[in-house]
Amino acid sequence: MKNLLYLFCLVFFTSTYCKLNAQQELSDYMKRNPIYDYSESELNNTDTIPDFETQSAKLKITGTIFLADGITPAKDVILFIYQSDENGDYEMKVNDEKRYVHNRGWIKTDADGTYTFYTFMPGKYYGRGEFKTIHPVIKEPGKAEYNMYSFLFDDDPSLTKSCRKKLKKKGIDNILKLDKKEGMFVATRDIVLDQNIVNYK
């Protein structure tokens, strides 16, 4: 009888613990930054954004991520980007009850610090003075993730001389200059860690 009671208690406490643990994990998942929501078992330094193949204005963003000294390549840094579609809409999907932006991707740097994204030119709502933007988030080893100022585009008519002066005055370097090679827009964007960080305080 004692053994049966012990077994019942063990099953009850184990079941309760597992249920509470699962609820906590779900809560953590719902609250955490989407930079942690990649499905790949191992990230590499190249990624392709969903819908890339069907877009006419294809875009390749490539560069090197450096440590704060601006010289040493930064290894094992995760760079997450998300963006609107070609119409300026942020298409939303749902996974495990969590909503996320469809057009997104992740890379993780190797020892050389290089990265490449294959994506497309984001759109914007015309007539409202908005910019075409790609939003980057950085995760360094041993540090919390942080948002960088959104990538803007040099050919965007909304990016006026006044806007450019304000960005330069604040020391913000986030404008992508585009070339076109083999039918694809190409932008080189090197990133120095601890620079161009968005401060929400």
Contact map, one row per residue, 1 for C-alpha under 8 A:
111110000000000000000000000000000000000000000000000000000000000000000000000000000000000000000000000000000000000000000000000000000000000000000000000000000000000000000000000000000000000000000000000000000
111111000000000000000000000000000000000000000000000000000000000000000000000000000000000000000000000000000000000000000000000000000000000000000000000000000000000000000000000000000000000000000000000000000
111111100000000000000000000000000000000000000000000000000000000000000000000000000000000000000000000000000000000000000000000000000000000000000000000000000000000000000000000000000000000000000000000000000
111111110000000000000000000000000000000000000000000000000000000000000000000000000000000000000000000000000000000000000000000000000000000000000000000000000000000000000000000000000000000000000000000000000
111111111000000000000000000000000000000000000000000000000000000000000000000000000000000000000000000000000000000000000000000000000000000000000000000000000000000000000000000000000000000000000000000000000
011111111100000000000000000000000000000000000000000000000000000000000000000000000000000000000000000000000000000000000000000000000000000000000000000000000000000000000000000000000000000000000000000000000
001111111110000000000000000000000000000000000000000000000000000000000000000000000000000000000000000000000000000000000000000000000000000000000000000000000000000000000000000000000000000000000000000000000
000111111111000000000000000000000000000000000000000000000000000000000000000000000000000000000000000000000000000000000000000000000000000000000000000000000000000000000000000000000000000000000000000000000
000011111111100000000000000000000000000000000000000000000000000000000000000000000000000000000000000000000000000000000000000000000000000000000000000000000000000000000000000000000000000000000000000000000
000001111111110000000000000000000000000000000000000000000000000000000000000000000000000000000000000000000000000000000000000000000000000000000000000000000000000000000000000000000000000000000000000000000
000000111111111000000000000000000000000000000000000000000000000000000000000000000000000000000000000000000000000000000000000000000000000000000000000000000000000000000000000000000000000000000000000000000
000000011111111100000000000000000000000000000000000000000000000000000000000000000000000000000000000000000000000000000000000000000000000000000000000000000000000000000000000000000000000000000000000000000
000000001111111110000000000000000000000000000000000000000000000000000000000000000000000000000000000000000000000000000000000000000000000000000000000000000000000000000000000000000000000000000000000000000
000000000111111111000000000000000000000000000000000000000000000000000000000000000000000000000000000000000000000000000000000000000000000000000000000000000000000000000000000000000000000000000000000000000
000000000011111111100000000000000000000000000000000000000000000000000000000000000000000000000000000000000000000000000000000000000000000000000000000000000000000000000000000000000000000000000000000000000
000000000001111111110000000000000000000000000000000000000000000000000000000000000000000000000000000000000000000000000000000000000000000000000000000000000000000000000000000000000000000000000000000000000
000000000000111111111000000000000000000000000000000000000000000000000000000000000000000000000000000000000000000000000000000000000000000000000000000000000000000000000000000000000000000000000000000000000
000000000000011111111100000000000000000000000000000000000000000000000000000000000000000000000000000000000000000000000000000000000000000000000000000000000000000000000000000000000000000000000000000000000
000000000000001111111110000000000000000000000000000000000000000000000000000000000000000000000000000000000000000000000000000000000000000000000000000000000000000000000000000000000000000000000000000000000
000000000000000111111111000000000000000000000000000000000000000000000000000000000000000000000000000000000000000000000000000000000000000000000000000000000000000000000000000000000000000000000000000000000
000000000000000011111111100000000000000000000000000000000000000000000000000000000000000000000000000000000000000000000000000000000000000000000000000000000000000000000000000000000000000000000000000000000
000000000000000001111111110000000000000000000000000000000000000000000000000000000000000000000000000000000000000000000000000000000000000000000000000000000000000000000000000000000000000000000000000000000
000000000000000000111111111000000000000000000000000000000000000000000000000000000000000000000000000000000000000000000000000000000000000000000000000000000000000000000000000000000000000000000000000000000
000000000000000000011111111100000000000000000000000000000000000000000000000000000000000000000000000000000000000000000000000000000000000000000000000000000000000000000000000000000000000000000000000000000
000000000000000000001111111110000000000000000000000000000000000000000000000000000000000000000000000000000000000000000000000000000000000000000000000000000000000000000000000000000000000000000000000000000
000000000000000000000111111111000000000000000000000000000000000000000000000000000000000000000000000000000000000000000000000000000000000000000000000000000000000000000000000000000000000000000000000000000
000000000000000000000011111111100000000000000000000000000000000000000000000000000000000000000000000000000000000000000000000000000000000000000000000000000000000000000000000000000000000000000000000000000
000000000000000000000001111111110000000000000000000000000000000000000000000000000000000000000000000000000000000000000000000000000000000000000000000000000000000000000000000000000000000000000000000000000
000000000000000000000000111111110000000000000000000000000000000000000000000000000000000000000000000000000000000000000000000000000000000000000000000000000000000000000000000000000000000000000000000000000
000000000000000000000000011111110000000000000000000000000000000000000000000000000000000000000000010000000000000000000000000000000000000000000000000000000000000000000000000000000000000000000000000000000
000000000000000000000000001111111000000000000000000000000000000000000000000000000000000000000000000000000000000000000000000000000000000000000000000000000000000000000000000000000000000000000000000000000
000000000000000000000000000111111101000000000000000000000000000000000000000000000000000000000000000000000000000000000000000000000000000000000000000000000000000000000000000000000000000000000000000000000
000000000000000000000000000000111111100000000000000000000000000000000000000000000000000000000000000000000000000000000000000000000000000000000000000000000000000000000000000000000000000000000000000000000
000000000000000000000000000000011111110000000000000000000000000000000000000000000000000000000000000100000000000000000000000000000000000000000000000000000000000000000000000000000000000000000000000000000
000000000000000000000000000000001111110000000000000000000000000000000000000000110000000000000000000000000100000000000000000000000000000010100000100000000000000000000000000000000000000000000000000000000
000000000000000000000000000000011111110000000000000000000000000000000000000000000000000000000000000000000000000000000000000000000000000000000000000000000000000000000000000000000000000000000000000000000
000000000000000000000000000000001111111000000000000000000000000000000000000000000000000000000000000000000000000000000000000000000000000000000000000000000000000000000000000000000000000000000000000000000
000000000000000000000000000000000111111100000000000000000000000000000000000000000000000000000000000000000100000000000000000000000000000000000000000000000000000000000000000000000000000000000000000000000
000000000000000000000000000000000000111110000000000000000000000000000000000000000000000000000000000000000000000000000000000000000000000000000000000000000000000000000000000000000000000000000000000000000
000000000000000000000000000000000000011111100000000000000000000000000000000000000000000000000000000000000000000000000000000000000000000000000000000000000000000000000000000000000000000000000000000000000
000000000000000000000000000000000000001111100000000000000000000000000000000000000000000000000000000000000000000000000000000000000000000000000000000000000000000000000000000000000000000000000000000000000
000000000000000000000000000000000000000111110000000000000000000000000000000000000000000000000000000000000000000000000000000000000000000000000000000000000000000000000000000000000000000000000000000000000
000000000000000000000000000000000000000111111000000000000000000000000000000000000000000000000000000000000111000000000000000000000000000000000000000000000000000000000000000000000000000000000000000000000
000000000000000000000000000000000000000001111110000000000000000000000000000000000000000000000000000000000011110000000000000000000000000000000000000000000000000000000000000000000000000000000000000000000
000000000000000000000000000000000000000000111110000000000000000000000000000000000000000000000000000000000011110001110000000000000000000000000000000000000000000000000000000000000000000000000000000000000
000000000000000000000000000000000000000000011111000000000000000000000000000000000000000000000000000000000111000000111100000000000000000000000000000000000000000000000000000000000000000000000000000000000
000000000000000000000000000000000000000000011111100000000000000000000000000000000000000000000000000000001110000000011100000000000000000000000000000000000000000000000000000000000000000000000000000000000
000000000000000000000000000000000000000000000111110100000000000000000000000000000000000000000000000000001000000000001110000000000000000000000000000000000000000000000000000000000000000000000000000000000
000000000000000000000000000000000000000000000011111100000000000000000000000000000000000000000000000000111000000000001110000000000000000000000000000000000000000000000000000000000000000000000000000000000
000000000000000000000000000000000000000000000001111100000000000000000000000000000000000000000000000001110000000000000010000000000000000000000000000000000000000000000000000000000000000000000000000000000
000000000000000000000000000000000000000000000000111111100000000000000000000000000000000000000000000000100000000000000000000000000000000000000000000000000000000000000000000000000000000000000000000000000
000000000000000000000000000000000000000000000001111111100100000000000000000000000000000000000000000000000000000000000111000000000000000000000000000000000000000000000000000000000000000000000000000000000
000000000000000000000000000000000000000000000000001111100100000000000000000000000000000000000000000000000000000000000000000000000000000000000000000000000000000000000000000000000000000000000000000000000
000000000000000000000000000000000000000000000000001111110000000000000000000000000000000000000000000000000000000000000000000000000000000000000000000000000000000000000000000000000000000000000000000000000
000000000000000000000000000000000000000000000000001111111100000000000000000000000000000000000000000000000000000000000001000000000000000000000000000000000000000000000000000000000000000000000000000000000
000000000000000000000000000000000000000000000000000001111100000000000000000000000000000000000000000000000000000000000001000000000000000000000000000000000000000000000000000000000000000000000000000000000
000000000000000000000000000000000000000000000000000000111110000000000000000000000000000000000000000000000000000000000001100000000000000000000000000000000000000000000000000000000000000110000000000000000
000000000000000000000000000000000000000000000000000110111111000000000000000000000000000000000000000000000000000000000111100000000000000000000000000000000000000000000000000000000000001110000000000000000
000000000000000000000000000000000000000000000000000000001111100000000000000000000000000000000000000000000000000000000111100000000000000000000000000000000000000000000000000000000000000111100000000000000
000000000000000000000000000000000000000000000000000000000111110000000000000000000000000000000000000000000000000000011111000000000000000000000000000000000000000000000000000000000000000111100000000000000
000000000000000000000000000000000000000000000000000000000011111000000000000000000000000000000000000000000000000000011110000000000000000000000000000000000000000000000000000000000000000001111000000000000
000000000000000000000000000000000000000000000000000000000001111100000000000000000000000000000000000000000000000001111000000000000000000000000000000000000000000000000000000000000000000001111100000000000
000000000000000000000000000000000000000000000000000000000000111110000000000000000000000000000000000000000000000001110000000000000000000000000000000000000000000000000000000000000000000000011110000000000
000000000000000000000000000000000000000000000000000000000000011111000000100000000000000000000000000000000000000111100000000000000000000000000000000000000000000000000000000000000000000000001110000000000
000000000000000000000000000000000000000000000000000000000000001111100000110010000000000000000000000000000000100011100000000000000000000000000000000000000000000000000000000000000000000000000111100000000
000000000000000000000000000000000000000000000000000000000000000111111111110000000000000000000000000000000000000010000000000000000000000000000000000000000000000000000000000000000000000000000111100000000
000000000000000000000000000000000000000000000000000000000000000011111111110000000000000000000000000000000000000000000000000000000000000000000000000000000000000000000000000000000000000000000001100000000
000000000000000000000000000000000000000000000000000000000000000001111110000000000000000000000000000000000000000000000000000000000000000000000000000000000000000000000000000000000000000000000001111000000
000000000000000000000000000000000000000000000000000000000000000001111111000000000000000000000000000000000000000000000000000000000000000000000000000000000000000000000000000000000000000000000001000000000
000000000000000000000000000000000000000000000000000000000000000001111111000000000000000000000000000000000000000000000000000000000000000000000000000000000000000000000000000000000000000000000001100000000
000000000000000000000000000000000000000000000000000000000000000001111111100000000000000000000000000000000000000000000000000000000000000000000000000000000000000000000000000000000000000000000000000000000
000000000000000000000000000000000000000000000000000000000000000001101111110000000000000000000000000000000000000000000000000000000000000000000000000000000000000000000000000000000000000000000000000000000
000000000000000000000000000000000000000000000000000000000000000111100011111000000000000000000000000000000000001111000000000000000000000000000000000000000000000000000000000000000000000000000000000000000
000000000000000000000000000000000000000000000000000000000000000011100001111110000000000000000000000000000000111110000000000000000000000000000000000000000000000000000000000000000000000000000000000000000
000000000000000000000000000000000000000000000000000000000000000000000000111110000000000000000000000000000001111110000000000000000000000000000000000000000000000000000000000000000000000000000000000000000
000000000000000000000000000000000000000000000000000000000000000000000000011111000000000000000000000000000001111010000000000000000000000000011000000000000000000000000000000000000000000000000000000000000
000000000000000000000000000000000000000000000000000000000000000010000000011111100000000000000000000000000001100010000000000000000000000001111000000000000000000000000000000000000000000000000000000000000
000000000000000000000000000000000000000000000000000000000000000000000000000111110000000000000000000000000111100000000000000000000000000001110000000000000000000000000000000000000000000000000000000000000
000000000000000000000000000000000010000000000000000000000000000000000000000011111000000000000000000000000111000000000000000000000000000111100000000000000000000000000000000000000000000000000000000000000
000000000000000000000000000000000010000000000000000000000000000000000000000001111100000000000000000000011110000000000000000000000000000111000000000000000000000000000000000000000000000000000000000000000
000000000000000000000000000000000000000000000000000000000000000000000000000000111110000000000000000000011100000000000000000000000000011110000000000000000000000000000000000000000000000000000000000000000
000000000000000000000000000000000000000000000000000000000000000000000000000000011111000000000000000011111000000000000000000000000000011100000000000000000000000000000000000000000000000000000000000000000
000000000000000000000000000000000000000000000000000000000000000000000000000000001111100001000000000010110000000000000000010000000000111000000000000000000000000000000000000000000000000000000000000000000
000000000000000000000000000000000000000000000000000000000000000000000000000000000111111111100000000000100000000000000000011100000000110000000000000000000000000000000000000000000000000000000000000000000
000000000000000000000000000000000000000000000000000000000000000000000000000000000011111111100000000000100000000000000000111000000000000000000000000000000000000000000000000000000000000000000000000000000
000000000000000000000000000000000000000000000000000000000000000000000000000000000001111110000000000000000000000000000001111100000000000000000000000000000000000000000000000000000000000000000000000000000
000000000000000000000000000000000000000000000000000000000000000000000000000000000001111110000000000000000000000000000000011110000000000000000000000000000000000000000000000000000000000000000000000000000
000000000000000000000000000000000000000000000000000000000000000000000000000000000001111111000000000000000000000000000000011110000001000000000000000000000000000000000000000000000000000000000000000000000
000000000000000000000000000000000000000000000000000000000000000000000000000000000001111111100000000000000000000000000000001100000000000000000000000000000000000000000000000000000000000000000000000000000
000000000000000000000000000000000000000000000000000000000000000000000000000000000011100111110000000011100000000000000000000000000000000000000000000000000000000000000000000000000000000000000000000000000
000000000000000000000000000000000000000000000000000000000000000000000000000000000001100011111000000011100000000000000000000000000000000000000000000000000000000000000000000000000000000000000000000000000
000000000000000000000000000000000000000000000000000000000000000000000000000000000000000001111100001111000000000000000000000000000000000000000000000000000000000000000000000000000000000000000000000000000
000000000000000000000000000000000000000000000000000000000000000000000000000000000000000000111110001111000000000000000000000000000000000000000000000000000000000000000000000000000000000000000000000000000
000000000000000000000000000000000000000000000000000000000000000000000000000000000000000000011111111100000000000000000000000000000000000000000000000000000000000000000000000000000000000000000000000000000
000000000000000000000000000000000000000000000000000000000000000000000000000000000000000000001111111100000000000000000000000000000000000000000000000000000000000000000000000000000000000000000000000000000
000000000000000000000000000000000000000000000000000000000000000000000000000000000000000000000111110000000000000000000000000000000000000000000000000000000000000000000000000000000000000000000000000000000
000000000000000000000000000000000000000000000000000000000000000000000000000000000000000000000111111000000000000000000000000000000000000000000000000000000000000000000000000000000000000000000000000000000
000000000000000000000000000001000000000000000000000000000000000000000000000000000000000000000111111100000000000000000000000000000000000000000000000000000000000000000000000000000000000000000000000000000
000000000000000000000000000000000000000000000000000000000000000000000000000000000000000000011110111110000000000000000000000000000000000000000000000000000000000000000000000000000000000000000000000000000
000000000000000000000000000000000100000000000000000000000000000000000000000000000000000000011110011111000000000000000000000000000000000000000000000000000000000000000000000000000000000000000000000000000
000000000000000000000000000000000000000000000000000000000000000000000000000000000110000001111000001111110000000000000000000000000000000000000000000000000000000000000000000000000000000000000000000000000
000000000000000000000000000000000000000000000000010000000000000000000000000000000100000001111000000111110000000000000000000000000000000000000000000000000000000000000000000000000000000000000000000000000
000000000000000000000000000000000000000000000000111000000000000000000000000000000111100001100000000011111000000000000000000000000000000000000000000000000000000000000000000000000000000000000000000000000
000000000000000000000000000000000000000000000000110000000000000000000000000000011110000000000000000011111100000000000000000000000000000000000000000000000000000000000000000000000000000000000000000000000
000000000000000000000000000000000000000000000011100000000000000000000000000000011100000000000000000000111110000000001000000000000000000000000000000000000000000000000000000000000000000000000000000000000
000000000000000000000000000000000010010000100110000000000000000000000000000001111000000000000000000000011111000000000000000000000000000000000000000000000000000000000000000000000000000000000000000000000
000000000000000000000000000000000000000000111110000000000000000000000000000001110000000000000000000000001111100000111000000000000000000000000000000000000000000000000000000000000000000000000000000000000
000000000000000000000000000000000000000000111100000000000000000000000000001111100000000000000000000000000111110000100000000000000000000000000000000000000000000000000000000000000000000000000000000000000
000000000000000000000000000000000000000000011000000000000000000010000000011111000000000000000000000000000011111111100000000000000000000000000000000000000000000000000000000000000000000000000000000000000
000000000000000000000000000000000000000000011000000000000000000000000000011100000000000000000000000000000001111111000000000000000000000000000000000000000000000000000000000000000000000000000000000000000
000000000000000000000000000000000000000000000000000000000000000000000000111100000000000000000000000000000000111110000000000000000000000000000000000000000000000000000000000000000000000000000000000000000
000000000000000000000000000000000000000000000000000000000000000100000000111000000000000000000000000000000000111111000000000000000000000000000000000000000000000000000000000000000000000000000000000000000
000000000000000000000000000000000000000000000000000000000000000111000000111110000000000000000000000000000000111111100000000000000000000000000000000000000000000000000000000000000000000000000000000000000
000000000000000000000000000000000000000000001000000000000000011110000000100000000000000000000000000000000000110111110000000000000000000000000000000000000000000000000000000000000000000000000000000000000
000000000000000000000000000000000000000000001100000000000000011110000000000000000000000000000000000000000011100011111000000000000000000000000000000000000000000000000000000000000000000000000000000000000
000000000000000000000000000000000000000000001110000000000001111000000000000000000000000000000000000000000010000001111100000000000000000000000000000000000000000000000000000000000000000000000000000000000
000000000000000000000000000000000000000000000111100000000001110000000000000000000000000000000000000000001010000000111110000000000000000000000000000000000000000000000000000000000000000000000000000000000
000000000000000000000000000000000000000000000111100100000111100000000000000000000000000000000000000000000000000000011111000000000000000000000000000000000000000000000000000000000000000000000000000000000
000000000000000000000000000000000000000000000001110100000111100000000000000000000000000000000000000000000000000000001111100000000000000000000000000000000000000000000000000000000000000000000000000000000
000000000000000000000000000000000000000000000000000100111111000000000000000000000000010000000000000000000000000000000111110000000000000000000000000000000000000000000000000000000000000000000000000000000
000000000000000000000000000000000000000000000000000000001110000000000000000000000000110000000000000000000000000000000011111000000001000000000000000000000000000000000000000000000000000000000000000000000
000000000000000000000000000000000000000000000000000000000000000000000000000000000011111100000000000000000000000000000001111100000001110000000000000000000000000000000000000000000000000000000000000000000
000000000000000000000000000000000000000000000000000000000000000000000000000000000001111110000000000000000000000000000000111110000001000000000000000000000000000000000000000000000000000000000000000000000
000000000000000000000000000000000000000000000000000000000000000000000000000000000001011110000000000000000000000000000000011111000111000000000000000000000000000000000000000000000000000000000000000000000
000000000000000000000000000000000000000000000000000000000000000000000000000000000000001100000000000000000000000000000000001111111100000000000000000000000000000000000000000000000000000000000000000000000
000000000000000000000000000000000000000000000000000000000000000000000000000000000000000000000000000000000000000000000000000111111100000000000000000000000000000000000000000000000000000000000000000000000
000000000000000000000000000000000000000000000000000000000000000000000000000000000000000000000000000000000000000000000000000011111100000000000000000000000000000000000000000000000000000000000000000000000
000000000000000000000000000000000000000000000000000000000000000000000000000000000000000000000000000000000000000000000000000011111100000000000000000000000000000000000000000000000000000000000000000000000
000000000000000000000000000000000000000000000000000000000000000000000000000000000000000000000000000000000000000000000000000011111110000000000000000000000000010000000000000000000000000000000000000000000
000000000000000000000000000000000000000000000000000000000000000000000000000000000000000000000000000000000000000000000000000111111111000000000000000000000000010000000000000000000000000000000000000000000
000000000000000000000000000000000000000000000000000000000000000000000000000000000000000000000000000000000000000000000000000100001111100000000000000000010001011000000000000000000000000000000000000000000
000000000000000000000000000000000000000000000000000000000000000000000000000000000000000100000000000000000000000000000000111100000111110000000000000000011001000000000000000000000000000000000000000000000
000000000000000000000000000000000000000000000000000000000000000000000000000000000011000000000000000000000000000000000000010000000011111000000000000001111000000000000000000000000000000000000000000000000
000000000000000000000000000000000000000000000000000000000000000000000000000000001111000000000000000000000000000000000000010000000001111100000000000001110000000000000000000000000000000000000000000000000
000000000000000000000000000000000000000000000000000000000000000000000000000000001110000000000000000000000000000000000000000000000000111110000000000111100000000000000000000000000000000000000000000000000
000000000000000000000000000000000000000000000000000000000000000000000000000000111100000000000000000000000000000000000000000000000000011111000000001111100000000000000000000000000000000000000000000000000
000000000000000000000000000000000010000000000000000000000000000000000000000000111000000000000000000000000000000000000000000000000000001111100000111100000000000000000000000000000000000000000000000000000
000000000000000000000000000000000000000000000000000000000000000000000000000011110000000000000000000000000000000000000000000000000000000111110000111100000000000000000000000000000000000000000000000000000
000000000000000000000000000000000010000000000000000000000000000000000000000011100000000000000000000000000000000000000000000000000000000011111011110000000000000000000000000000000000000000000000000000000
000000000000000000000000000000000000000000000000000000000000000000000000000111000000000000000000000000000000000000000000000000000000000001111111100000000000000000000000000000000000000000000000000000000
000000000000000000000000000000000000000000000000000000000000000000000000000110000000000000000000000000000000000000000000000000000000000000111110000000000000000000000000000000000000000000000000000000000
000000000000000000000000000000000000000000000000000000000000000000000000000000000000000000000000000000000000000000000000000000000000000000011111000000000000000000000000000000000000000000000000000000000
000000000000000000000000000000000000000000000000000000000000000000000000000000000000000000000000000000000000000000000000000000000000000000111111100000000000000000000000000000000000000000000000000000000
000000000000000000000000000000000000000000000000000000000000000000000000000000000000000000000000000000000000000000000000000000000000000000110111110000000000000000000000000000000000000000000000000000000
000000000000000000000000000000000010000000000000000000000000000000000000000000000000000000000000000000000000000000000000000000000000000011110011111000000000000000000000000000000000000000000000000000000
000000000000000000000000000000000000000000000000000000000000000000000000000000000000000000000000000000000000000000000000000000000000000011100001111100000000000000000000000000000000000000000000000011000
000000000000000000000000000000000000000000000000000000000000000000000000000000000000000000000000000000000000000000000000000000000000000111000000111110000000000000000000000000000000000000000000000011000
000000000000000000000000000000000000000000000000000000000000000000000000000000000000000000000000000000000000000000000000000000000000001111000000011111000000000000000000000000000000000000000000001111000
000000000000000000000000000000000000000000000000000000000000000000000000000000000000000000000000000000000000000000000000000000000000001100000000001111100000000000000000000101000000000000000000000111000
000000000000000000000000000000000000000000000000000000000000000000000000000000000000000000000000000000000000000000000000000000000000111100000000000111110000000000000000000001000000000000000000000000000
000000000000000000000000000000000000000000000000000000000000000000000000000000000000000000000000000000000000000000000000000000000000111100000000000011111000000000000000000001110000000000000000000000000
000000000000000000000000000000000000000000000000000000000000000000000000000000000000000000000000000000000000000000000000000000000011110000000000000001111101000000000000000001110000000000000000000000000
000000000000000000000000000000000000000000000000000000000000000000000000000000000000000000000000000000000000000000000000000000000001100000000000000000111111001000000000000000111100000000000000000000000
000000000000000000000000000000000000000000000000000000000000000000000000000000000000000000000000000000000000000000000000000000000000000000000000000000011111001000000000000000111100000000000000000000000
000000000000000000000000000000000000000000000000000000000000000000000000000000000000000000000000000000000000000000000000000000000000000000000000000000001111101000000000000000001100000000000000000000000
000000000000000000000000000000000000000000000000000000000000000000000000000000000000000000000000000000000000000000000000000000000011000000000000000000011111111000000000000000000000000000000000000000000
000000000000000000000000000000000000000000000000000000000000000000000000000000000000000000000000000000000000000000000000000000000000000000000000000000000011111100000000000000000000000000000000000000000
000000000000000000000000000000000000000000000000000000000000000000000000000000000000000000000000000000000000000000000000000000001110000000000000000000000001111100000000000000000000000000000000000000000
000000000000000000000000000000000000000000000000000000000000000000000000000000000000000000000000000000000000000000000000000000000010000000000000000000001111111110110000000000000000000000000000000000000
000000000000000000000000000000000000000000000000000000000000000000000000000000000000000000000000000000000000000000000000000000000000000000000000000000000000111111110000000000000000000000000000000000000
000000000000000000000000000000000000000000000000000000000000000000000000000000000000000000000000000000000000000000000000000000000000000000000000000000000000001111111000000000000000000000000000000000000
000000000000000000000000000000000000000000000000000000000000000000000000000000000000000000000000000000000000000000000000000000000000000000000000000000000000000111111100000000000000000000000000000000000
000000000000000000000000000000000000000000000000000000000000000000000000000000000000000000000000000000000000000000000000000000000000000000000000000000000000001111111110000000000000000000000000000000000
000000000000000000000000000000000000000000000000000000000000000000000000000000000000000000000000000000000000000000000000000000000000000000000000000000000000001111111111000000000000000000000000000000000
000000000000000000000000000000000000000000000000000000000000000000000000000000000000000000000000000000000000000000000000000000000000000000000000000000000000000011111111100000000000000000000000000000000
000000000000000000000000000000000000000000000000000000000000000000000000000000000000000000000000000000000000000000000000000000000000000000000000000000000000000001111111110000000000000000000000000000000
000000000000000000000000000000000000000000000000000000000000000000000000000000000000000000000000000000000000000000000000000000000000000000000000000000000000000000111111111110000000000000000000000000000
000000000000000000000000000000000000000000000000000000000000000000000000000000000000000000000000000000000000000000000000000000000000000000000000000000000000000000011111111110000000000000000000000000000
000000000000000000000000000000000000000000000000000000000000000000000000000000000000000000000000000000000000000000000000000000000000000000000000000000000000000000001111111100000000000000000000000000000
000000000000000000000000000000000000000000000000000000000000000000000000000000000000000000000000000000000000000000000000000000000000000000000000000000000000000000000111111100000000000000000000000000000
000000000000000000000000000000000000000000000000000000000000000000000000000000000000000000000000000000000000000000000000000000000000000000000000000000000000000000000011111110000000000000000000000100000
000000000000000000000000000000000000000000000000000000000000000000000000000000000000000000000000000000000000000000000000000000000000000000000000000010000000000000000011111111000000000000000000000100000
000000000000000000000000000000000000000000000000000000000000000000000000000000000000000000000000000000000000000000000000000000000000000000000000000000000000000000000011001111100000000000000000000100000
000000000000000000000000000000000000000000000000000000000000000000000000000000000000000000000000000000000000000000000000000000000000000000000000000011110000000000000000000111110000000000000000000100000
000000000000000000000000000000000000000000000000000000000000000000000000000000000000000000000000000000000000000000000000000000000000000000000000000000111100000000000000000011111000000000000000000000000
000000000000000000000000000000000000000000000000000000000000000000000000000000000000000000000000000000000000000000000000000000000000000000000000000000111100000000000000000001111100000000111000000000000
000000000000000000000000000000000000000000000000000000000000000000000000000000000000000000000000000000000000000000000000000000000000000000000000000000001110000000000000000000111110000000110000000000000
000000000000000000000000000000000000000000000000000000000000000000000000000000000000000000000000000000000000000000000000000000000000000000000000000000001110000000000000000000011111000011100000000000000
000000000000000000000000000000000000000000000000000000000000000000000000000000000000000000000000000000000000000000000000000000000000000000000000000000000000000000000000000000001111100011100000000000000
000000000000000000000000000000000000000000000000000000000000000000000000000000000000000000000000000000000000000000000000000000000000000000000000000000000000000000000000000000000111111111000000000000000
000000000000000000000000000000000000000000000000000000000000000000000000000000000000000000000000000000000000000000000000000000000000000000000000000000000000000000000000000000000011111111000000000000000
000000000000000000000000000000000000000000000000000000000000000000000000000000000000000000000000000000000000000000000000000000000000000000000000000000000000000000000000000000000001111100000000000000000
000000000000000000000000000000000000000000000000000000000100000000000000000000000000000000000000000000000000000000000000000000000000000000000000000000000000000000000000000000000001111110000000000000000
000000000000000000000000000000000000000000000000000000001111000000000000000000000000000000000000000000000000000000000000000000000000000000000000000000000000000000000000000000000001111111000000000000000
000000000000000000000000000000000000000000000000000000001111000000000000000000000000000000000000000000000000000000000000000000000000000000000000000000000000000000000000000000000111101111100000000000000
000000000000000000000000000000000000000000000000000000000011110000000000000000000000000000000000000000000000000000000000000000000000000000000000000000000000000000000000000000000111100111110000000000000
000000000000000000000000000000000000000000000000000000000011110000000000000000000000000000000000000000000000000000000000000000000000000000000000000000000000000000000000000000011110000011111000000000000
000000000000000000000000000000000000000000000000000000000000111000000000000000000000000000000000000000000000000000000000000000000000000000000000000000000000000000000000000000011000000001111100000000000
000000000000000000000000000000000000000000000000000000000000111100000000000000000000000000000000000000000000000000000000000000000000000000000000000000000000000000000000000000010000000000111110000000000
000000000000000000000000000000000000000000000000000000000000011111000000000000000000000000000000000000000000000000000000000000000000000000000000000000000000000000000000000000000000000000011111000000000
000000000000000000000000000000000000000000000000000000000000001111000000000000000000000000000000000000000000000000000000000000000000000000000000000000000000000000000000000000000000000000001111101000000
000000000000000000000000000000000000000000000000000000000000000011111100000000000000000000000000000000000000000000000000000000000000000000000000000000000000000000000000000000000000000000000111111000000
000000000000000000000000000000000000000000000000000000000000000011110100000000000000000000000000000000000000000000000000000000000000000000000000000000000000000000000000000000000000000000000011111000000
000000000000000000000000000000000000000000000000000000000000000000010000000000000000000000000000000000000000000000000000000000000000000000000000000000000000000000000000000000000000000000000001111110000
000000000000000000000000000000000000000000000000000000000000000000010000000000000000000000000000000000000000000000000000000000000000000000000000000100000000000000000000000000000000000000000011111110000
000000000000000000000000000000000000000000000000000000000000000000000000000000000000000000000000000000000000000000000000000000000000000000000000000110000000000000000000001111000000000000000000011111000
000000000000000000000000000000000000000000000000000000000000000000000000000000000000000000000000000000000000000000000000000000000000000000000000011110000000000000000000000000000000000000000000011111100
000000000000000000000000000000000000000000000000000000000000000000000000000000000000000000000000000000000000000000000000000000000000000000000000011110000000000000000000000000000000000000000000000111110
000000000000000000000000000000000000000000000000000000000000000000000000000000000000000000000000000000000000000000000000000000000000000000000000000000000000000000000000000000000000000000000000000011111
000000000000000000000000000000000000000000000000000000000000000000000000000000000000000000000000000000000000000000000000000000000000000000000000000000000000000000000000000000000000000000000000000001111
000000000000000000000000000000000000000000000000000000000000000000000000000000000000000000000000000000000000000000000000000000000000000000000000000000000000000000000000000000000000000000000000000000111
